[in-house]
Every structure is written in C-alpha cells, then in structure tokens.
Amino acid sequence: MKWTVLTDNRTNDPTLATEHGLSILLETDRHSILLDTGATDVFIQNARTLGVDLSKIDYVFISHGHSDHAGGLRHLMTVNDHAKVIVSPWALSGRFFSKRLSLHSITAEWPEIPAERLLAIDQSAEIADGLFVIANIPQIHPVPKGNRHLFVEDHLGECVHDDFRHELALYADGLLFTGCAHSGLENILSACPYPIKTVVGGFHLLDHHETKEELKDLAARLMEKYPDTTFYTSHCTGDQVFPTLHSVMADHLHAFSCGTQVDGEALKPTSLPTTPASDNVQIRAATRAQAAEIAQLIMMAMTDDCCLHFCGVGYGLKDFQKMMTALVEREDSQYSYRNTLVAMADKKVVGIAVSYDGGLLHELRQAFIQAAKTCIGKDHSGMDDETQAGELYLDSLAVWPAYRRKGIAQRLLRCTKEKADRMGLPCVGLLVDQGNPAGEALYASVGFRYANDSHWGGHPMRHLVL
C-alpha cells in the first residue's frame, strides 16, 4: 500500500502548489483510489510534478459536499474517463455555507457524472473487493467545535446547522480516510468495524476552538482505545492544535503536506472481520451503555427515508438519532435496551433484535409519541397498530453489513423465539414489506410462516409468525 498527498494547505516542497483543500492518491494491491479532489485543479498540477498518472485511477472517493474536497472533480473528469465516483447523494444535492468571518458558499460545482460511473452511497457498504465505505456516522462522541460555522440549506431555503449526513469515510486494507472528520474523529473510528492500522485525513480541529485540555483529553482517549494505530493529519487540523495533540500522542501522530508519500504494509484481507465466524459472536441481553450503538442499528433497519418521514419540518437524522438513543436508554419504551438482544463481536454491537409483548404496544408506544413531539416536532399519536396481543413482536432486526451472511441474523431470530417461550407467548410475530422477498426468505429460513396480510406506514405488509 502507498499513499501520496497531491494537494493540501501546506507543503515542504517549493515545486508543489498549495490550496485550502485535500486530495490523496491511495494505491493498494487491488485498487487505485483518489481520496477527494481538493478545491481546484492543483492536485492535477502536482500529480504531473510528482509523476502520477491520474488516468489510471479506478475510483474517486468524495468524503463530503464541501468545495475544498469536491471542487476538483470537474477537472478530474477531463483527464480520466472511467473512474467511478463514490459520493453521498446528500453531498450532490446539498447547498453548503460557512459563516466563518462572513457568509459564503462552500458548495462544490459538480460536473455531470454519467450514471454508469456514479456510486451514490447512503448506507455503509463494501463497494469493491476490500474497499469499504462508512455512512451514517453516529455522533456519539463530541463533534468539532468548528462545525458551528457550517450550515446547509434546508427544504425551505433556510440556513440550518449542517448535521453532516453527507459525510462518508473510506476504509481499505487497514487504512481509514476521514476527509475532514466533521462528524468527529472518535465517531468515525467507532463507526468503523474493521481493524485500523492507519488513520489519514483532516480532523477539523481548528485553532482557538477546542481548549488545550479538551485536545489533550481527546489525544489520551485515542491512545487508550487505539494504541496500535498511527494517525496522519493536516488540512483542517490547526497549526497550534497539532503540537498539543503530539505532546500526548508522540510517534503515534504525524503531519503530512503536499508531496508526502508513505509506503506501508497493508493488513491482509484475511485479517479483516468481513467473514466473522458465527460461533465467535455472542448473543446477550443489551445494557443501557449500548444505547447509542443500538439506536444506530435500529435506524439502519428503518432506513434513512423512513426516519426522515417520522421527522417534522426542520428536523433531520441527527435529531432522530438523539431521540432514538434516549428511547433505548429508557425502560418504558418499545425500543428500550431491556427489549433488546445484541450480537457482540470484536467488542462491538454488530447486530440487534428488538422485541416486546404485542399486548403492551399502546403502553410502550407512549414514550415514542411524547418524544417525537418534543424532539422531532411531529405528532404520531394516530399511528397504525403494528402488532397485537398474543405474540412477541419483533420490531427491529439489523446486522452491520460486514457481519452479514454469517448466520448472525438467524441466531438473533432463534434467540428471540427462546425469549418468547420464556415469556409464555405462543409465537414471534413480525411485519415484512410485500416488496422485500429477500427479507421474507431470511425469516422463512428459521421457520417463520405467512399468517395474513397487513398494512403499516403506508405500505402493504405480510404478517409472519414463528
């Protein structure tokens, strides 16, 4: 593996141009990926100086919608006619602004991207052999204080604080690219279910924002949680921030600049947890401390579109996630940790099954109805019933993509049936969308059978029981 910085705010080489932007070429045994494109065509100029042939890259990864990371894409399209473009649809459709110093647009000027070259990613996924994109990064830990300057236009044309739903991270062979890490470095690290040898990117820790104590605490947490990881940063990491972090992290933290080139040994694909053995996964009762991880998986099961459907005007996924985390922490909610089984692997929650007595639906749903009014501005008191007395209702089932197809979902389903038996309930019931035959096939594989047609959330559903 080798990575080369093509553009950055800083350089130690007078033959290379700089700009406020970031672009890095990552070369692995299997892929050649351009990580962001900077703000202009500076990365192309520097690539020529460094002897880099951009016509040979396979993929272009755009970490988020700001112009200092995506502005160069239109220039790349003139020198490369085949590389697939990995980007969030929220980045493509968003209008972004900064109010730092003065209000100004930081929206990228997007080129026309042929459909066969566009990979619009809104869920974490393996997009090629050994190439993983991480989306929907949960903001469990602190986010950079510099985000307070950054805004996005909502559907009413108003500038609202950016929740960075358009931010992605990329993982390949042990290297995690953070872009600007607007979602927070710790949050991106926590969202990555793979072993991390190297972290590369901006950290969006601006000078005169976080205090020295906050920065040292962050550095100490990184050292404690990731003692075998090496961090490389520049771009939006402040000149005064770096030495503060380095005073704690020492040789675990390095600065890069235009022209920096690092050759490193990649983690072998066999060391990635992309094929975890099911017998290494433990199914157990959830704890309140796992609420944030559980909430993220519940939202994955619901899908972003469904979550946004529940939100009132002016509210988004970040608000919904906060609400869901609080509901999981409660004991009187349908989404309570007390109603949840978790699948544990690599010290992380990699799957969940949320289930409760269908006869208690109206009682348990009150927590969601009240929270929705307060946290996401919408009254759902007229919601259709999705279950009834006489069954343990399986509300949510989800497994992280890297851990799928290894029998974890089936184990969660069987454990849910055992839970129903212990509770004295005759069956487990669930609803599956009539347009989801793959989901129905999963349930059928452990014995679920069709009971009757149903309707919920505007969708025709099939009621299955086990």
N, C-alpha and C positions, 0 to 999 in steps of 0.2 A: 504493500500500500504506500502511496505517496500523495501528498497534498501540497499545492503551491498557491500562494496568495497572489492574485492578479491585480486586485485593487483594494485599497484601504485608505484610511485617513492619514497614515504615517508611512514613512519609508526611510531606510538607511542606505538606499541606492539612488544616487543622483540621476541615473539614467531612466528611472521609473517615475511616472506621474502619479499624483495622489488626488483624491477627491473624498468628499464625505459619502462613503459608500463601501460596499463589501462584495467581493467576488473571489471565490476559491475554487481551484480545479482539484477534484478528488479522483485519483486513479486507483482502482483495485484490480485484482486478477480478472474480474468479470465485467467491470463497468468503468466508464469514464463519465463523471458527473460534474457539471458546473453548478456550484453552490452559490446561488444568487448571481446577479449580473452588474452590481454597482448602479450608479446613477446615470452614467453616460456610456460612451464607447471607450473610456480609459482602459477598461480591462482588455479590450481588443488590442489597443496600442501596446500595453505592457506585455501581453501574450506574445506579440511579434518580437519584442525586445528579448524576451526570455526563451524564444524558440518553441513556443507552444502552439500546436495546430488545433484550433478550435473547431475545425470542420470535422474532426474525428470523435467529438464527444457524443455520447449516447442519450444522455438525459440532462435537462436543465431543471434544477430544483429552485423554486421561488419560496422563500420562507414566510413572507408576508407581503401585504399590498403596498408598502411604502416605497416611494420612488428611489430611495438610496439603495434599495435591494433589487428592484424590478425595472428600474428605468432603462437599463442597458439591454433588456430583452429584445427590443425592436432592432437594435444594432446587431445582435447575435443572429437574428433571422436572415441577415444579409450574407453571413459567412458560413452558415450551417443550415442545410435543407432537410434534415431528418430527425434531429434530436427531439425526443418527446419532452413536453413541458409539464412539470409536476407543480400544481398550484391549487390553492383553495378557491372554490367558487366565490367565497366571500371576499377574497382579495380582488378577484376580477370585477366584481360588481360594486365594490365599496368606493366611497369618496372620502378621503382621509385628510385631516388637517392637523397642524400644530399651532398652538397658541404660545409657544416659547418665543419671547421677545415681541412677536406680533403674529396675528393670524395669517397663516399662509397654507396653501395646498401642498400636501406631500403625496398626492395621488399619482401613481405611475401612468405614463402614456402607453397603453397596451397596444401591441401590434395585433393584426388579425392572425389568429392561431388556427391552422387547419384542424378540423375535427379529429383526423387520424393521428395528430401529434399532441393533442391536449389530453392530459390526465388530471381531471378536476377531482380532487381528493377532499372528501368531507368526513371520512372515517379512517381510523388507523388501519393500515393495510401493508402487506408485502406486495410491492408493485413489480418486482423482478426478483430473480434468484439472489437472495442475500441483501436486498435493498428494501428497507422498511421506512414508511412514513408514519409519523405520530401526529394525530389530530386531536381536537377537542381536549386540550391540555387543561386538567383541573387546577384551579388556583387555590390549592390547599395551604400553601406557604405564602409568605409575603411576596408581593409583586414590586417591581422597581418604582421608586417614588417619582422618577422621571416620567412615568406614564401619565401623571396628572396634566401634562401639557398636550396630550394627544387625544384627538377626537375623530369621530366618524359621523357622517350624515345619516340620520335615520329616515324612515319612510315618509316622514312629514317635512323633510328638508331641514330639520334642526340639527345642530352640532351637539352630540352627546359623547360622553367619555367612551373611548374605544375599549371594548371588552376582549379584543384580540382573538375572537373566534376564527379569524382569517390566518392565524399563525400556525405554521407546521414546523416540525423538527424532522431531521433525517438521520437514520442510523444505517451504517454499513460496516461490517467486519470489525466491530469494537469501537468505531468512531461515531460520536454523536455530534451533529452540527446543530447549533442553537439559533442561527440567524442573529437576531438582536436580543433574544430571550426576554421579550416584553412580558411573556406570561410568568416570568420569574425562573431563574436558573434551577432552583430547587424543585419547582413544579415540573419543569421539563425532564429533569433527571428522574423524578418519581414516576412520571408517566411512561418512561422507557422501560419495558420489561426484559431488556436484554443486558448482558454483561458489558459494562462501559469501561474501555481501556483509555480512551482519549476523548476529551470534550474540546470542540473548536467553535469559536464564534464570539460575537459581542455579547456582553452581559447586561447592557443598558443600565449600568451603574454610573450615573453622571456625577461629575464633581459638584460638591456643595449640595447634595441631596440627602443620601444616607449619611448618618453620623459615623465617625471612626469606630465607635463602639458597635454599631449595627453591622458595619463591614467586617470587623474582626469576629463578631459572633457568627456571621454567615460563613466566613472562612473556616472557623472552627467546626461548624456543623458539616461542611463539605469534607474536611479532613477526617472527621469521625465516621461519616457514612460512606465515603468513597476513598478509603486510604490507598487503594491501588490504581487510582485514576489520575491521569495527568491532564491539566487544564491549559488551554492556549486561548488568549484573548487579545483584543484590540478594538478598533472601530468605536463603538459606543461605550467602552469602558474608559472612564476618565483618567487623565494623567496623574491626578492625585489619588485616585481610587486604587490604581494598580499597586503602588508600593505598600499601601495599607493591607491589601489582601496578601501580598507577597511576604509581609512580615510574619504572617501566620502560616502560609502555605509553602513558603520556601521553594524547593525544587519541584513541587507539585504544580506550580503556576509559572507560565512563560508568556511573554509578549510576542506577538507576530506583527509584521508590517509588509508592505508591498515587496514581493520577491522572496519572502520567507518560503523555504522548501523543507519539508520534513518527510523523511523516509521512515516508515515504521512497520513493524511486523504485525500483520493483521491477525485478529483472532480467527482461528479456523472455524469454518461453518459448523463443524460438528460440536463446537463448544457453545453454540447459541441454543437457547431454550425454545427453538422453533418446533422441536419434536419431543416435548417432555413426556416421559413415561407416566401413564395414568396412575400407576401404583406408587409414584413418588409424590402424588398430590393428596393432601389430606382434606377431608370434608369435616367441618366442625361448625358449631354454633358461633354466630358472629358476636363481636363485642362492640360497645359504644365507640371505642377508639378507632374502629374501622369505618366509621360513618362516611367519611369523605370518599374513600375508595368504593364503598357500596353504592353511594349516590351516583358516582360516575358510571358504574356498570348498569344501574337502573336506567340512567339516561341513554346509555348505548342501546339497551333493549327497546326503549321507547322511540328512538331516533330523534335527531335534531328537529325535524319538521313537526313531529308530534309535540315535543317540548315547547316549541315556539307557538304552536296552536293553543296551548294552555295559557300562554302569557298575554297580558293586556297590552294596550298601546304604550310604547315607550320602554317596555321591559324585554330582556333578552336572555340568552342561555346562562350568562353569569348569574343573573338574578334567580333563575330557575334552579341552578346548581346549589346556590346558597340555601334556598328554601328546602330542597331535597335533602341536603346534608343535615339540616336541622330536624327534618321529619324523621330521618333514620335515627338520629340521636334520641328521639323521644320514645317513650314506652307505650303511648296510646295512639300510635299512628299505624296505618296499614303497612307503611314502609319501615317500621321500626326494626332496629337491629335484632330485637327479640323475635321477629318473624323471619329472620334471615339465616340461611345456611351459606357458608363461604367455602370456596375451594382455595386452599393455600398451596403455593409453590414458590420457591426462591424467596421466602419470607414476605410474599406479597399476596394480596387477594387477587386471584386470577379468574374467579367465577363466582356467581351468586345465584341463589334461588330464594325468592321472597314469597312466602305463602302464609295464609291465615284462614281461620274458620269463616266460611262464607256467610254464616248466620250473623256474624258480627260486622258485616260490611258497613252498614249505616253508622254504627258507633265509631268504628275505626276511621271512616272517611271524614269525620268532622274535623280532625286535625288538618287534613289537606285542604278542605274547603276554607277554613279560617286562615290558614297560612297563605293560600292563593290570593285571598282578598287583600291581605296585608303586604305580601312580598312580591307578587307579580300582577297585582291590580286587576284581578278578574274574578267574577263570582261563578263558581261551578256547583252551586247548590242544586241545580236541576239536572245534574249528570245522570245518565242512564245507569242502572244496576248492571254489574258485570258478573255477578255470582249470586248465590242464594244459599240458604241453609242446607245442610246435608252433604257438604263437600269441603275439603281443604282446598282453597282456591290458590292456584299458582299464578301470582300476579306478575312476577318478573323472573326471567331466566336469561343469563348472559355469561359469556366466557370471552376473555380477551382473545383477539384474532391469533396471536402467536401460540395460544394454547388450545386451539380448536382441533377437531378431528382426532382427538386422542382419548375419547370416551369420558371426558370430564362432565359434559352436559348430561350424559346418560347416568353417571354416578350421582349427580345432583338430583336428577329426577327420581332415581330409586330411593335415595335418602329422604326425599320429600314424601314418597309413599310410606316409608317407615314412620315418618313423623305423623302422617295421617292415622296410621294404625295405632300409634301410642296415644293419640288424642281421641281415639274411639270414633273417628269419622270414617264413613264407608268407602269413600273414594277421594282421589285428587281430581279436580276439575280445572280446565283452562280454556281460554278462547284463542283460536288461531285464525288469522285472516284467510278468507277463502282464496286469496291470490298468493298464498305462501305454501305451495306444496312441499317445498324442501323442509320447512318447519314442521309440517304435519308428518312428514316421513320420519323426522327425528323422534317425535313423540310416539309414533307407531312402533319404532324400533324397541321401545321399552314396554309396550303393551297398551298404550292409550288407544281408545276406540271412539268412533263417532257417536255422539249422543243426540244432538239436534242442532238445527241452525239457530243462530243468534244474531244480534246486531248491537254494535257498540262503537261510539266515537265516529259515527257516520260511515262505518264500514260493515259490510256483511261478514259475519264470522261463523266459524264452526266450533261448537262446544264439544270438547273431547274429555273423556274421563278414563281414569285408571283405577 
